[in-house]
Amino acid sequence: MEQVWAYKIIVIGDINGDGSISVFDVSMLRQYIRRKININDKYKLKAADIRKANDISVFDVSKLRQFIRGKIKTL
């Protein structure tokens, strides 16, 4: 019997999981921090931890906005 492996790829900053990093991800992150929405998916939470600090804060929003605006090159 052949084994089949599946991998989940997490793109840091792609919080909504649509395959691209955009203002929609910033919006979702801001809503999460303001407790307007809940993110239960562990992969989306990992993508939202922009600074890789094991917590999600306004500093993650700031860094994501800088990336989208082209002020920084990488996340």
PDB file of N, CA, C, O and CB in Angstrom:
ATOM      1  N   MET A   1       0.831  -1.177   0.000  1.00  0.00           N
ATOM      2  CA  MET A   1       0.000   0.000   0.000  1.00  0.00           C
ATOM      3  C   MET A   1       0.882   1.248   0.000  1.00  0.00           C
ATOM      4  O   MET A   1       1.853   1.333   0.751  1.00  0.00           O
ATOM      5  CB  MET A   1      -0.949  -0.006   1.210  1.00  0.00           C
ATOM      6  N   GLU A   2       0.543   2.186  -0.826  1.00  0.00           N
ATOM      7  CA  GLU A   2       1.302   3.426  -0.974  1.00  0.00           C
ATOM      8  C   GLU A   2       0.874   4.442   0.087  1.00  0.00           C
ATOM      9  O   GLU A   2      -0.317   4.634   0.330  1.00  0.00           O
ATOM     10  CB  GLU A   2       1.111   4.015  -2.391  1.00  0.00           C
ATOM     11  N   GLN A   3       1.863   5.091   0.717  1.00  0.00           N
ATOM     12  CA  GLN A   3       1.550   6.121   1.705  1.00  0.00           C
ATOM     13  C   GLN A   3       1.374   7.461   1.006  1.00  0.00           C
ATOM     14  O   GLN A   3       2.097   7.797   0.068  1.00  0.00           O
ATOM     15  CB  GLN A   3       2.659   6.210   2.785  1.00  0.00           C
ATOM     16  N   VAL A   4       0.407   8.204   1.485  1.00  0.00           N
ATOM     17  CA  VAL A   4       0.151   9.543   0.958  1.00  0.00           C
ATOM     18  C   VAL A   4       0.413  10.536   2.080  1.00  0.00           C
ATOM     19  O   VAL A   4      -0.111  10.404   3.186  1.00  0.00           O
ATOM     20  CB  VAL A   4      -1.316   9.679   0.403  1.00  0.00           C
ATOM     21  N   TRP A   5       1.232  11.530   1.772  1.00  0.00           N
ATOM     22  CA  TRP A   5       1.566  12.555   2.763  1.00  0.00           C
ATOM     23  C   TRP A   5       0.921  13.871   2.371  1.00  0.00           C
ATOM     24  O   TRP A   5       0.899  14.239   1.197  1.00  0.00           O
ATOM     25  CB  TRP A   5       3.098  12.723   2.896  1.00  0.00           C
ATOM     26  N   ALA A   6       0.403  14.566   3.347  1.00  0.00           N
ATOM     27  CA  ALA A   6      -0.181  15.881   3.107  1.00  0.00           C
ATOM     28  C   ALA A   6       0.534  16.896   3.996  1.00  0.00           C
ATOM     29  O   ALA A   6       0.792  16.633   5.171  1.00  0.00           O
ATOM     30  CB  ALA A   6      -1.723  15.878   3.383  1.00  0.00           C
ATOM     31  N   TYR A   7       0.844  18.032   3.435  1.00  0.00           N
ATOM     32  CA  TYR A   7       1.530  19.082   4.166  1.00  0.00           C
ATOM     33  C   TYR A   7       0.702  20.353   4.123  1.00  0.00           C
ATOM     34  O   TYR A   7       0.094  20.676   3.102  1.00  0.00           O
ATOM     35  CB  TYR A   7       2.935  19.328   3.589  1.00  0.00           C
ATOM     36  N   LYS A   8       0.681  21.061   5.225  1.00  0.00           N
ATOM     37  CA  LYS A   8       0.001  22.347   5.296  1.00  0.00           C
ATOM     38  C   LYS A   8       1.084  23.415   5.294  1.00  0.00           C
ATOM     39  O   LYS A   8       1.946  23.431   6.172  1.00  0.00           O
ATOM     40  CB  LYS A   8      -0.925  22.455   6.571  1.00  0.00           C
ATOM     41  N   ILE A   9       1.044  24.298   4.322  1.00  0.00           N
ATOM     42  CA  ILE A   9       2.018  25.383   4.224  1.00  0.00           C
ATOM     43  C   ILE A   9       1.403  26.641   4.812  1.00  0.00           C
ATOM     44  O   ILE A   9       0.311  27.060   4.428  1.00  0.00           O
ATOM     45  CB  ILE A   9       2.462  25.618   2.748  1.00  0.00           C
ATOM     46  N   ILE A  10       2.120  27.225   5.740  1.00  0.00           N
ATOM     47  CA  ILE A  10       1.659  28.458   6.388  1.00  0.00           C
ATOM     48  C   ILE A  10       2.453  29.613   5.807  1.00  0.00           C
ATOM     49  O   ILE A  10       3.684  29.607   5.845  1.00  0.00           O
ATOM     50  CB  ILE A  10       1.821  28.389   7.952  1.00  0.00           C
ATOM     51  N   VAL A  11       1.761  30.596   5.274  1.00  0.00           N
ATOM     52  CA  VAL A  11       2.390  31.803   4.764  1.00  0.00           C
ATOM     53  C   VAL A  11       2.194  32.886   5.816  1.00  0.00           C
ATOM     54  O   VAL A  11       1.074  33.340   6.051  1.00  0.00           O
ATOM     55  CB  VAL A  11       1.791  32.231   3.372  1.00  0.00           C
ATOM     56  N   ILE A  12       3.286  33.297   6.443  1.00  0.00           N
ATOM     57  CA  ILE A  12       3.218  34.330   7.464  1.00  0.00           C
ATOM     58  C   ILE A  12       2.617  35.590   6.835  1.00  0.00           C
ATOM     59  O   ILE A  12       3.105  36.087   5.820  1.00  0.00           O
ATOM     60  CB  ILE A  12       4.632  34.619   8.072  1.00  0.00           C
ATOM     61  N   GLY A  13       1.550  36.093   7.459  1.00  0.00           N
ATOM     62  CA  GLY A  13       0.875  37.293   6.966  1.00  0.00           C
ATOM     63  C   GLY A  13      -0.397  37.001   6.199  1.00  0.00           C
ATOM     64  O   GLY A  13      -1.254  37.877   6.078  1.00  0.00           O
ATOM     65  N   ASP A  14      -0.542  35.786   5.677  1.00  0.00           N
ATOM     66  CA  ASP A  14      -1.757  35.412   4.936  1.00  0.00           C
ATOM     67  C   ASP A  14      -2.769  34.842   5.920  1.00  0.00           C
ATOM     68  O   ASP A  14      -2.977  33.630   5.981  1.00  0.00           O
ATOM     69  CB  ASP A  14      -1.440  34.374   3.801  1.00  0.00           C
ATOM     70  N   ILE A  15      -3.387  35.713   6.677  1.00  0.00           N
ATOM     71  CA  ILE A  15      -4.249  35.310   7.779  1.00  0.00           C
ATOM     72  C   ILE A  15      -5.574  34.718   7.302  1.00  0.00           C
ATOM     73  O   ILE A  15      -6.100  33.794   7.922  1.00  0.00           O
ATOM     74  CB  ILE A  15      -4.516  36.491   8.677  1.00  0.00           C
ATOM     75  N   ASN A  16      -6.106  35.236   6.222  1.00  0.00           N
ATOM     76  CA  ASN A  16      -7.388  34.698   5.737  1.00  0.00           C
ATOM     77  C   ASN A  16      -7.209  33.468   4.857  1.00  0.00           C
ATOM     78  O   ASN A  16      -8.195  32.844   4.465  1.00  0.00           O
ATOM     79  CB  ASN A  16      -8.141  35.767   4.961  1.00  0.00           C
ATOM     80  N   GLY A  17      -5.972  33.109   4.540  1.00  0.00           N
ATOM     81  CA  GLY A  17      -5.695  31.878   3.821  1.00  0.00           C
ATOM     82  C   GLY A  17      -6.040  31.884   2.350  1.00  0.00           C
ATOM     83  O   GLY A  17      -6.259  30.824   1.764  1.00  0.00           O
ATOM     84  N   ASP A  18      -6.094  33.069   1.733  1.00  0.00           N
ATOM     85  CA  ASP A  18      -6.462  33.141   0.309  1.00  0.00           C
ATOM     86  C   ASP A  18      -5.260  33.043  -0.630  1.00  0.00           C
ATOM     87  O   ASP A  18      -5.418  33.106  -1.849  1.00  0.00           O
ATOM     88  CB  ASP A  18      -7.201  34.434   0.036  1.00  0.00           C
ATOM     89  N   GLY A  19      -4.068  32.889  -0.072  1.00  0.00           N
ATOM     90  CA  GLY A  19      -2.880  32.728  -0.906  1.00  0.00           C
ATOM     91  C   GLY A  19      -2.109  34.000  -1.182  1.00  0.00           C
ATOM     92  O   GLY A  19      -1.066  33.956  -1.835  1.00  0.00           O
ATOM     93  N   SER A  20      -2.596  35.136  -0.701  1.00  0.00           N
ATOM     94  CA  SER A  20      -1.864  36.389  -0.891  1.00  0.00           C
ATOM     95  C   SER A  20      -1.949  37.226   0.382  1.00  0.00           C
ATOM     96  O   SER A  20      -2.876  37.082   1.180  1.00  0.00           O
ATOM     97  CB  SER A  20      -2.424  37.181  -2.106  1.00  0.00           C
ATOM     98  N   ILE A  21      -0.968  38.098   0.551  1.00  0.00           N
ATOM     99  CA  ILE A  21      -0.934  38.999   1.706  1.00  0.00           C
ATOM    100  C   ILE A  21      -1.440  40.351   1.244  1.00  0.00           C
ATOM    101  O   ILE A  21      -0.868  40.965   0.344  1.00  0.00           O
ATOM    102  CB  ILE A  21       0.511  39.112   2.319  1.00  0.00           C
ATOM    103  N   SER A  22      -2.528  40.815   1.872  1.00  0.00           N
ATOM    104  CA  SER A  22      -3.174  42.046   1.408  1.00  0.00           C
ATOM    105  C   SER A  22      -3.784  42.812   2.581  1.00  0.00           C
ATOM    106  O   SER A  22      -3.659  42.417   3.740  1.00  0.00           O
ATOM    107  CB  SER A  22      -4.258  41.724   0.362  1.00  0.00           C
ATOM    108  N   VAL A  23      -4.447  43.918   2.244  1.00  0.00           N
ATOM    109  CA  VAL A  23      -5.125  44.722   3.259  1.00  0.00           C
ATOM    110  C   VAL A  23      -6.226  43.931   3.954  1.00  0.00           C
ATOM    111  O   VAL A  23      -6.605  44.264   5.077  1.00  0.00           O
ATOM    112  CB  VAL A  23      -5.710  45.983   2.630  1.00  0.00           C
ATOM    113  N   PHE A  24      -6.741  42.897   3.313  1.00  0.00           N
ATOM    114  CA  PHE A  24      -7.764  42.061   3.942  1.00  0.00           C
ATOM    115  C   PHE A  24      -7.183  41.310   5.137  1.00  0.00           C
ATOM    116  O   PHE A  24      -7.871  41.088   6.134  1.00  0.00           O
ATOM    117  CB  PHE A  24      -8.352  41.067   2.922  1.00  0.00           C
ATOM    118  N   ASP A  25      -5.923  40.924   5.031  1.00  0.00           N
ATOM    119  CA  ASP A  25      -5.254  40.266   6.152  1.00  0.00           C
ATOM    120  C   ASP A  25      -5.022  41.249   7.296  1.00  0.00           C
ATOM    121  O   ASP A  25      -5.186  40.892   8.463  1.00  0.00           O
ATOM    122  CB  ASP A  25      -3.919  39.655   5.698  1.00  0.00           C
ATOM    123  N   VAL A  26      -4.644  42.480   6.968  1.00  0.00           N
ATOM    124  CA  VAL A  26      -4.467  43.516   7.997  1.00  0.00           C
ATOM    125  C   VAL A  26      -5.793  43.750   8.707  1.00  0.00           C
ATOM    126  O   VAL A  26      -5.839  43.834   9.934  1.00  0.00           O
ATOM    127  CB  VAL A  26      -3.939  44.845   7.374  1.00  0.00           C
ATOM    128  N   SER A  27      -6.854  43.853   7.946  1.00  0.00           N
ATOM    129  CA  SER A  27      -8.180  44.076   8.511  1.00  0.00           C
ATOM    130  C   SER A  27      -8.581  42.943   9.454  1.00  0.00           C
ATOM    131  O   SER A  27      -9.086  43.183  10.551  1.00  0.00           O
ATOM    132  CB  SER A  27      -9.212  44.218   7.394  1.00  0.00           C
ATOM    133  N   MET A  28      -8.354  41.727   9.020  1.00  0.00           N
ATOM    134  CA  MET A  28      -8.698  40.572   9.847  1.00  0.00           C
ATOM    135  C   MET A  28      -7.877  40.558  11.138  1.00  0.00           C
ATOM    136  O   MET A  28      -8.400  40.249  12.209  1.00  0.00           O
ATOM    137  CB  MET A  28      -8.475  39.269   9.062  1.00  0.00           C
ATOM    138  N   LEU A  29      -6.599  40.891  11.032  1.00  0.00           N
ATOM    139  CA  LEU A  29      -5.724  40.926  12.201  1.00  0.00           C
ATOM    140  C   LEU A  29      -6.171  42.013  13.182  1.00  0.00           C
ATOM    141  O   LEU A  29      -6.192  41.790  14.393  1.00  0.00           O
ATOM    142  CB  LEU A  29      -4.265  41.162  11.771  1.00  0.00           C
ATOM    143  N   ARG A  30      -6.521  43.169  12.664  1.00  0.00           N
ATOM    144  CA  ARG A  30      -7.005  44.264  13.528  1.00  0.00           C
ATOM    145  C   ARG A  30      -8.299  43.873  14.242  1.00  0.00           C
ATOM    146  O   ARG A  30      -8.468  44.151  15.429  1.00  0.00           O
ATOM    147  CB  ARG A  30      -7.233  45.547  12.698  1.00  0.00           C
ATOM    148  N   GLN A  31      -9.206  43.230  13.516  1.00  0.00           N
ATOM    149  CA  GLN A  31     -10.460  42.790  14.124  1.00  0.00           C
ATOM    150  C   GLN A  31     -10.219  41.748  15.210  1.00  0.00           C
ATOM    151  O   GLN A  31     -10.896  41.742  16.238  1.00  0.00           O
ATOM    152  CB  GLN A  31     -11.393  42.226  13.058  1.00  0.00           C
ATOM    153  N   TYR A  32      -9.258  40.873  14.976  1.00  0.00           N
ATOM    154  CA  TYR A  32      -8.925  39.854  15.971  1.00  0.00           C
ATOM    155  C   TYR A  32      -8.382  40.505  17.247  1.00  0.00           C
ATOM    156  O   TYR A  32      -8.783  40.139  18.352  1.00  0.00           O
ATOM    157  CB  TYR A  32      -7.895  38.855  15.399  1.00  0.00           C
ATOM    158  N   ILE A  33      -7.480  41.458  17.095  1.00  0.00           N
ATOM    159  CA  ILE A  33      -6.893  42.126  18.261  1.00  0.00           C
ATOM    160  C   ILE A  33      -7.947  42.911  19.034  1.00  0.00           C
ATOM    161  O   ILE A  33      -7.903  42.978  20.262  1.00  0.00           O
ATOM    162  CB  ILE A  33      -5.757  43.062  17.828  1.00  0.00           C
ATOM    163  N   ARG A  34      -8.886  43.499  18.316  1.00  0.00           N
ATOM    164  CA  ARG A  34      -9.973  44.257  18.966  1.00  0.00           C
ATOM    165  C   ARG A  34     -11.088  43.358  19.489  1.00  0.00           C
ATOM    166  O   ARG A  34     -12.085  43.838  20.028  1.00  0.00           O
ATOM    167  CB  ARG A  34     -10.558  45.263  17.990  1.00  0.00           C
ATOM    168  N   ARG A  35     -10.907  42.048  19.325  1.00  0.00           N
ATOM    169  CA  ARG A  35     -11.863  41.040  19.783  1.00  0.00           C
ATOM    170  C   ARG A  35     -13.223  41.143  19.105  1.00  0.00           C
ATOM    171  O   ARG A  35     -14.259  40.826  19.690  1.00  0.00           O
ATOM    172  CB  ARG A  35     -12.041  41.152  21.267  1.00  0.00           C
ATOM    173  N   LYS A  36     -13.189  41.595  17.855  1.00  0.00           N
ATOM    174  CA  LYS A  36     -14.404  41.650  17.038  1.00  0.00           C
ATOM    175  C   LYS A  36     -14.664  40.310  16.356  1.00  0.00           C
ATOM    176  O   LYS A  36     -15.809  39.956  16.073  1.00  0.00           O
ATOM    177  CB  LYS A  36     -14.293  42.764  15.985  1.00  0.00           C
ATOM    178  N   ILE A  37     -13.574  39.562  16.094  1.00  0.00           N
ATOM    179  CA  ILE A  37     -13.685  38.228  15.506  1.00  0.00           C
ATOM    180  C   ILE A  37     -12.791  37.278  16.291  1.00  0.00           C
ATOM    181  O   ILE A  37     -11.900  37.705  17.025  1.00  0.00           O
ATOM    182  CB  ILE A  37     -13.296  38.239  13.991  1.00  0.00           C
ATOM    183  N   ASN A  38     -13.039  36.007  16.126  1.00  0.00           N
ATOM    184  CA  ASN A  38     -12.215  34.994  16.761  1.00  0.00           C
ATOM    185  C   ASN A  38     -11.556  34.157  15.667  1.00  0.00           C
ATOM    186  O   ASN A  38     -12.198  33.810  14.675  1.00  0.00           O
ATOM    187  CB  ASN A  38     -13.059  34.101  17.725  1.00  0.00           C
ATOM    188  N   ILE A  39     -10.300  33.841  15.843  1.00  0.00           N
ATOM    189  CA  ILE A  39      -9.596  32.969  14.909  1.00  0.00           C
ATOM    190  C   ILE A  39      -9.300  31.673  15.656  1.00  0.00           C
ATOM    191  O   ILE A  39      -8.471  31.651  16.566  1.00  0.00           O
ATOM    192  CB  ILE A  39      -8.270  33.642  14.357  1.00  0.00           C
ATOM    193  N   ASN A  40      -9.971  30.610  15.277  1.00  0.00           N
ATOM    194  CA  ASN A  40      -9.802  29.327  15.956  1.00  0.00           C
ATOM    195  C   ASN A  40      -8.839  28.400  15.230  1.00  0.00           C
ATOM    196  O   ASN A  40      -8.350  27.435  15.817  1.00  0.00           O
ATOM    197  CB  ASN A  40     -11.137  28.646  16.105  1.00  0.00           C
ATOM    198  N   ASP A  41      -8.562  28.677  13.977  1.00  0.00           N
ATOM    199  CA  ASP A  41      -7.703  27.824  13.167  1.00  0.00           C
ATOM    200  C   ASP A  41      -6.244  28.038  13.578  1.00  0.00           C
ATOM    201  O   ASP A  41      -5.732  29.155  13.493  1.00  0.00           O
ATOM    202  CB  ASP A  41      -7.901  28.118  11.653  1.00  0.00           C
ATOM    203  N   LYS A  42      -5.571  26.966  14.024  1.00  0.00           N
ATOM    204  CA  LYS A  42      -4.197  27.113  14.512  1.00  0.00           C
ATOM    205  C   LYS A  42      -3.234  27.569  13.422  1.00  0.00           C
ATOM    206  O   LYS A  42      -2.230  28.216  13.719  1.00  0.00           O
ATOM    207  CB  LYS A  42      -3.714  25.802  15.096  1.00  0.00           C
ATOM    208  N   TYR A  43      -3.523  27.243  12.168  1.00  0.00           N
ATOM    209  CA  TYR A  43      -2.656  27.665  11.063  1.00  0.00           C
ATOM    210  C   TYR A  43      -2.810  29.164  10.802  1.00  0.00           C
ATOM    211  O   TYR A  43      -1.828  29.852  10.525  1.00  0.00           O
ATOM    212  CB  TYR A  43      -2.981  26.863   9.781  1.00  0.00           C
ATOM    213  N   LYS A  44      -4.032  29.664  10.890  1.00  0.00           N
ATOM    214  CA  LYS A  44      -4.253  31.105  10.715  1.00  0.00           C
ATOM    215  C   LYS A  44      -3.638  31.886  11.866  1.00  0.00           C
ATOM    216  O   LYS A  44      -3.099  32.974  11.661  1.00  0.00           O
ATOM    217  CB  LYS A  44      -5.758  31.416  10.610  1.00  0.00           C
ATOM    218  N   LEU A  45      -3.713  31.342  13.073  1.00  0.00           N
ATOM    219  CA  LEU A  45      -3.079  32.002  14.214  1.00  0.00           C
ATOM    220  C   LEU A  45      -1.566  32.049  14.035  1.00  0.00           C
ATOM    221  O   LEU A  45      -0.926  33.040  14.385  1.00  0.00           O
ATOM    222  CB  LEU A  45      -3.438  31.280  15.522  1.00  0.00           C
ATOM    223  N   LYS A  46      -1.003  30.990  13.499  1.00  0.00           N
ATOM    224  CA  LYS A  46       0.441  30.959  13.232  1.00  0.00           C
ATOM    225  C   LYS A  46       0.806  32.004  12.169  1.00  0.00           C
ATOM    226  O   LYS A  46       1.836  32.670  12.278  1.00  0.00           O
ATOM    227  CB  LYS A  46       0.882  29.539  12.770  1.00  0.00           C
ATOM    228  N   ALA A  47      -0.033  32.143  11.153  1.00  0.00           N
ATOM    229  CA  ALA A  47       0.197  33.140  10.102  1.00  0.00           C
ATOM    230  C   ALA A  47       0.059  34.559  10.643  1.00  0.00           C
ATOM    231  O   ALA A  47       0.678  35.488  10.125  1.00  0.00           O
ATOM    232  CB  ALA A  47      -0.781  32.927   8.941  1.00  0.00           C
ATOM    233  N   ALA A  48      -0.756  34.725  11.687  1.00  0.00           N
ATOM    234  CA  ALA A  48      -0.989  36.050  12.271  1.00  0.00           C
ATOM    235  C   ALA A  48       0.142  36.496  13.198  1.00  0.00           C
ATOM    236  O   ALA A  48       0.262  37.684  13.496  1.00  0.00           O
ATOM    237  CB  ALA A  48      -2.297  36.051  13.035  1.00  0.00           C
ATOM    238  N   ASP A  49       0.959  35.570  13.648  1.00  0.00           N
ATOM    239  CA  ASP A  49       2.074  35.910  14.532  1.00  0.00           C
ATOM    240  C   ASP A  49       3.257  36.390  13.690  1.00  0.00           C
ATOM    241  O   ASP A  49       4.259  35.690  13.544  1.00  0.00           O
ATOM    242  CB  ASP A  49       2.483  34.687  15.413  1.00  0.00           C
ATOM    243  N   ILE A  50       3.120  37.577  13.150  1.00  0.00           N
ATOM    244  CA  ILE A  50       4.071  38.146  12.192  1.00  0.00           C
ATOM    245  C   ILE A  50       5.483  38.224  12.775  1.00  0.00           C
ATOM    246  O   ILE A  50       6.459  37.904  12.097  1.00  0.00           O
ATOM    247  CB  ILE A  50       3.610  39.538  11.756  1.00  0.00           C
ATOM    248  N   ARG A  51       5.582  38.646  14.024  1.00  0.00           N
ATOM    249  CA  ARG A  51       6.900  38.830  14.648  1.00  0.00           C
ATOM    250  C   ARG A  51       7.480  37.529  15.197  1.00  0.00           C
ATOM    251  O   ARG A  51       8.616  37.497  15.671  1.00  0.00           O
ATOM    252  CB  ARG A  51       6.804  39.848  15.766  1.00  0.00           C
ATOM    253  N   LYS A  52       6.687  36.454  15.129  1.00  0.00           N
ATOM    254  CA  LYS A  52       7.104  35.134  15.646  1.00  0.00           C
ATOM    255  C   LYS A  52       7.474  35.226  17.129  1.00  0.00           C
ATOM    256  O   LYS A  52       8.488  34.681  17.564  1.00  0.00           O
ATOM    257  CB  LYS A  52       8.309  34.583  14.832  1.00  0.00           C
ATOM    258  N   ALA A  53       6.629  35.930  17.897  1.00  0.00           N
ATOM    259  CA  ALA A  53       6.870  36.152  19.319  1.00  0.00           C
ATOM    260  C   ALA A  53       5.930  35.323  20.194  1.00  0.00           C
ATOM    261  O   ALA A  53       5.888  35.509  21.410  1.00  0.00           O
ATOM    262  CB  ALA A  53       6.715  37.629  19.648  1.00  0.00           C
ATOM    263  N   ASN A  54       5.183  34.416  19.586  1.00  0.00           N
ATOM    264  CA  ASN A  54       4.211  33.574  20.291  1.00  0.00           C
ATOM    265  C   ASN A  54       3.092  34.365  20.965  1.00  0.00           C
ATOM    266  O   ASN A  54       2.453  33.875  21.896  1.00  0.00           O
ATOM    267  CB  ASN A  54       4.920  32.746  21.326  1.00  0.00           C
ATOM    268  N   ASP A  55       2.861  35.568  20.502  1.00  0.00           N
ATOM    269  CA  ASP A  55       1.685  36.343  20.887  1.00  0.00           C
ATOM    270  C   ASP A  55       1.344  37.258  19.720  1.00  0.00           C
ATOM    271  O   ASP A  55       2.200  37.583  18.897  1.00  0.00           O
ATOM    272  CB  ASP A  55       1.934  37.165  22.211  1.00  0.00           C
ATOM    273  N   ILE A  56       0.098  37.661  19.661  1.00  0.00           N
ATOM    274  CA  ILE A  56      -0.362  38.511  18.558  1.00  0.00           C
ATOM    275  C   ILE A  56      -0.780  39.847  19.150  1.00  0.00           C
ATOM    276  O   ILE A  56      -1.609  39.908  20.058  1.00  0.00           O
ATOM    277  CB  ILE A  56      -1.549  37.843  17.762  1.00  0.00           C
ATOM    278  N   SER A  57      -0.191  40.924  18.619  1.00  0.00           N
ATOM    279  CA  SER A  57      -0.453  42.254  19.172  1.00  0.00           C
ATOM    280  C   SER A  57      -0.492  43.301  18.062  1.00  0.00           C
ATOM    281  O   SER A  57      -0.368  42.982  16.880  1.00  0.00           O
ATOM    282  CB  SER A  57       0.618  42.626  20.216  1.00  0.00           C
ATOM    283  N   VAL A  58      -0.665  44.546  18.467  1.00  0.00           N
ATOM    284  CA  VAL A  58      -0.683  45.652  17.510  1.00  0.00           C
ATOM    285  C   VAL A  58       0.645  45.775  16.773  1.00  0.00           C
ATOM    286  O   VAL A  58       0.694  46.338  15.679  1.00  0.00           O
ATOM    287  CB  VAL A  58      -1.004  46.961  18.222  1.00  0.00           C
ATOM    288  N   PHE A  59       1.714  45.257  17.355  1.00  0.00           N
ATOM    289  CA  PHE A  59       3.015  45.297  16.690  1.00  0.00           C
ATOM    290  C   PHE A  59       3.031  44.395  15.456  1.00  0.00           C
ATOM    291  O   PHE A  59       3.732  44.675  14.484  1.00  0.00           O
ATOM    292  CB  PHE A  59       4.123  44.879  17.665  1.00  0.00           C
ATOM    293  N   ASP A  60       2.256  43.313  15.503  1.00  0.00           N
ATOM    294  CA  ASP A  60       2.121  42.448  14.328  1.00  0.00           C
ATOM    295  C   ASP A  60       1.360  43.178  13.222  1.00  0.00           C
ATOM    296  O   ASP A  60       1.705  43.068  12.046  1.00  0.00           O
ATOM    297  CB  ASP A  60       1.399  41.126  14.700  1.00  0.00           C
ATOM    298  N   VAL A  61       0.329  43.918  13.605  1.00  0.00           N
ATOM    299  CA  VAL A  61      -0.436  44.712  12.623  1.00  0.00           C
ATOM    300  C   VAL A  61       0.481  45.731  11.971  1.00  0.00           C
ATOM    301  O   VAL A  61       0.475  45.895  10.751  1.00  0.00           O
ATOM    302  CB  VAL A  61      -1.647  45.426  13.296  1.00  0.00           C
ATOM    303  N   SER A  62       1.261  46.409  12.782  1.00  0.00           N
ATOM    304  CA  SER A  62       2.172  47.437  12.270  1.00  0.00           C
ATOM    305  C   SER A  62       3.162  46.859  11.263  1.00  0.00           C
ATOM    306  O   SER A  62       3.386  47.432  10.197  1.00  0.00           O
ATOM    307  CB  SER A  62       2.931  48.095  13.423  1.00  0.00           C
ATOM    308  N   LYS A  63       3.746  45.723  11.613  1.00  0.00           N
ATOM    309  CA  LYS A  63       4.732  45.112  10.715  1.00  0.00           C
ATOM    310  C   LYS A  63       4.075  44.646   9.420  1.00  0.00           C
ATOM    311  O   LYS A  63       4.655  44.800   8.345  1.00  0.00           O
ATOM    312  CB  LYS A  63       5.430  43.930  11.407  1.00  0.00           C
ATOM    313  N   LEU A  64       2.874  44.080   9.508  1.00  0.00           N
ATOM    314  CA  LEU A  64       2.161  43.635   8.316  1.00  0.00           C
ATOM    315  C   LEU A  64       1.814  44.821   7.413  1.00  0.00           C
ATOM    316  O   LEU A  64       1.940  44.725   6.192  1.00  0.00           O
ATOM    317  CB  LEU A  64       0.887  42.876   8.709  1.00  0.00           C
ATOM    318  N   ARG A  65       1.383  45.928   7.997  1.00  0.00           N
ATOM    319  CA  ARG A  65       1.077  47.135   7.214  1.00  0.00           C
ATOM    320  C   ARG A  65       2.330  47.668   6.529  1.00  0.00           C
ATOM    321  O   ARG A  65       2.272  48.080   5.371  1.00  0.00           O
ATOM    322  CB  ARG A  65       0.464  48.227   8.116  1.00  0.00           C
ATOM    323  N   GLN A  66       3.452  47.665   7.224  1.00  0.00           N
ATOM    324  CA  GLN A  66       4.716  48.121   6.625  1.00  0.00           C
ATOM    325  C   GLN A  66       5.084  47.259   5.423  1.00  0.00           C
ATOM    326  O   GLN A  66       5.558  47.768   4.408  1.00  0.00           O
ATOM    327  CB  GLN A  66       5.855  48.090   7.668  1.00  0.00           C
ATOM    328  N   PHE A  67       4.864  45.949   5.544  1.00  0.00           N
ATOM    329  CA  PHE A  67       5.178  45.041   4.446  1.00  0.00           C
ATOM    330  C   PHE A  67       4.296  45.324   3.236  1.00  0.00           C
ATOM    331  O   PHE A  67       4.787  45.395   2.109  1.00  0.00           O
ATOM    332  CB  PHE A  67       5.013  43.587   4.891  1.00  0.00           C
ATOM    333  N   ILE A  68       3.018  45.482   3.464  1.00  0.00           N
ATOM    334  CA  ILE A  68       2.082  45.738   2.361  1.00  0.00           C
ATOM    335  C   ILE A  68       2.387  47.053   1.671  1.00  0.00           C
ATOM    336  O   ILE A  68       2.265  47.164   0.452  1.00  0.00           O
ATOM    337  CB  ILE A  68       0.643  45.746   2.869  1.00  0.00           C
ATOM    338  N   ARG A  69       2.784  48.046   2.448  1.00  0.00           N
ATOM    339  CA  ARG A  69       3.116  49.365   1.883  1.00  0.00           C
ATOM    340  C   ARG A  69       4.502  49.402   1.225  1.00  0.00           C
ATOM    341  O   ARG A  69       4.871  50.405   0.613  1.00  0.00           O
ATOM    342  CB  ARG A  69       3.048  50.424   2.976  1.00  0.00           C
ATOM    343  N   GLY A  70       5.259  48.323   1.350  1.00  0.00           N
ATOM    344  CA  GLY A  70       6.573  48.267   0.723  1.00  0.00           C
ATOM    345  C   GLY A  70       7.672  48.898   1.550  1.00  0.00           C
ATOM    346  O   GLY A  70       8.774  49.104   1.043  1.00  0.00           O
ATOM    347  N   LYS A  71       7.408  49.211   2.804  1.00  0.00           N
ATOM    348  CA  LYS A  71       8.422  49.841   3.660  1.00  0.00           C
ATOM    349  C   LYS A  71       9.462  48.830   4.143  1.00  0.00           C
ATOM    350  O   LYS A  71      10.613  49.179   4.406  1.00  0.00           O
ATOM    351  CB  LYS A  71       7.755  50.512   4.864  1.00  0.00           C
ATOM    352  N   ILE A  72       9.029  47.560   4.256  1.00  0.00           N
ATOM    353  CA  ILE A  72       9.967  46.484   4.560  1.00  0.00           C
ATOM    354  C   ILE A  72       9.805  45.399   3.510  1.00  0.00           C
ATOM    355  O   ILE A  72       8.732  45.259   2.924  1.00  0.00           O
ATOM    356  CB  ILE A  72       9.736  45.916   5.995  1.00  0.00           C
ATOM    357  N   LYS A  73      10.841  44.640   3.269  1.00  0.00           N
ATOM    358  CA  LYS A  73      10.841  43.661   2.176  1.00  0.00           C
ATOM    359  C   LYS A  73      10.377  42.271   2.591  1.00  0.00           C
ATOM    360  O   LYS A  73       9.821  41.536   1.775  1.00  0.00           O
ATOM    361  CB  LYS A  73      12.213  43.560   1.596  1.00  0.00           C
ATOM    362  N   THR A  74      10.600  41.903   3.850  1.00  0.00           N
ATOM    363  CA  THR A  74      10.248  40.558   4.288  1.00  0.00           C
ATOM    364  C   THR A  74       9.503  40.586   5.601  1.00  0.00           C
ATOM    365  O   THR A  74       9.592  41.540   6.374  1.00  0.00           O
ATOM    366  CB  THR A  74      11.487  39.699   4.417  1.00  0.00           C
ATOM    367  N   LEU A  75       8.781  39.534   5.831  1.00  0.00           N
ATOM    368  CA  LEU A  75       8.141  39.341   7.137  1.00  0.00           C
ATOM    369  C   LEU A  75       8.956  38.316   7.855  1.00  0.00           C
ATOM    370  O   LEU A  75       8.639  37.960   8.990  1.00  0.00           O
ATOM    371  CB  LEU A  75       6.638  38.897   7.017  1.00  0.00           C
TER     372      LEU A  75
END
